Amino acid sequence: MIVLIFIFGLVIGSFLNVCIYRIPRGKSIVYPPSSCPVCGARIKWYDNIPVLSYILLEGRCRSCKSKISPVYPIVELLSAIYTVLVYLKFGLTVDFTFYLIFGYMLIVGSFIDLFHYIIPDGISLGLAFIGLLFGLYKHALVHSIVGFAFGFVLLLFVAILGKAIFKKEAMGGGDIKLLGALGTFVGIKGVLFTLFVASLFGSFVGIILMALGKVSMSQKIPFGPYLSLSAIIYIFVGVHIIAKIYGF
């Protein structure tokens, strides 16, 4: 079963790659079929097998030999690993389905943010809608609504305060909406955990990148991936961490 779940995650990861490439470009994620972004050649089914095709083609297009980004197999593997972890935690339940959608949307949003410095409303607001449905299913709709409001207002306050101090935009609107959307799943405690851990991750990576000369103090660093990773950590172990530290 775990092998089947892993393969399922790989296949979904292949579709997520399509979303990551096409959504910020305003293209349909359904049609036309996948093609090489350099030469335009249609990708045959045997060249579109997750991870395996990338290895067999040595990371190059069969037609024009242009390099294929390693992001493609990375996304596929991330999706497969995440799918297995969610299965191991929740089994084949309704929760499993909701948390799969949760993680898949965060993977898409994170990579779009990394490449384009935006988090599409379709991701953040769509995730919020799914979270509210999940809250309704769990008979905790109020919990989800309060989580959304708290996450949204908290990061909005941080953005306003940061702009007042640094005289420039400190937090993008996409990040604010994303934390609100995450709040529909993780609630107030989860929002606080997510923002705290994401800030630690972001600061740590930012300091390393500046030390290596990869970024400057004035350069934008996408925050969405850190929020997404921290929220996923909360789902798997964050609740237990908070319980051990604070006893609730």
Secondary structure by P-SEA (a helix, b strand, c coil): caaaaaaaaaaaaaaaaaaaacccccccccccccccccccccccccccccaaaaaaaccccccccccccaaaaaaaaaaaaaaaaaaaaccccaaaaaaaaaaaaaaaaaaaaaccccccccaaaaaaaaaaaaaaaaccaaaaaaaaaaaaaaaaaaaaaaaaacccccccaaaaaaaaaaaacccaaaaaaaaaaaaaaaaaaaaaaaaaccccccbbbbaaaaaaaaaaaaaccaaaaaaaaccc
